[in-house]
Amino acid sequence: MSELMRDASGFRLVRTSEAPAEQLIALLQALADDGVSTFSKDVALAREDLAAYRAIMTDREAGRNLPAGMVAYHSFHLQGPDGRLLGTIRLRHLLTSHLAHEGGHIGYAIHPAERGLGFGKLQLQLVLPIARELGLGHMLITCKHENVASAHVIEANGGVLENKVLSWVIPNQWFRRYWITL
């Protein structure tokens, strides 16, 4: 799978277990500080016990010890040719009814200081062959309706808008639902 995770210009996806410790914690902290709530718990655990955090991420990839309602997923980080971590992307192996409605197979975020530079598009592009290798024939990717930048990332990677749905969880929040055929 490692050859699938690299592009010609030296950018690559690295697993959480392979990511440089200080950079991983800094990326998680930047995303948590930016309001990406998923990473608040992650950064707290990574700071407290990085080995335990990495073990949890390895278990989640293998579908072991998953909390109720969670599905197995791969967690990767976009690493630049200079070694810096620029973003994170999670590839869920399957969809629950909630994920099929508004979560999708993919969750991703780019370091706030690195947004608008094409890294979201590249990160998604690099994970698509991995999804194909895992046996997914098509993937659902969603974004908040007002997140035009994310919509462009998805569309640039072949996403076709199916519809817009009202969130089951966030009041008055609409999500765009896209499908990418692999």
Helices and strands as residue ranges (DSSP letters): G 2-5, E 12-15, G 16-18, H 21-33, H 38-48, H 50-62, E 73-79, E 85-92, H 97-98, I 99-103, E 106-110, G 112-114, H 119-133, E 138-144, H 148-156, E 160-166, E 174-181
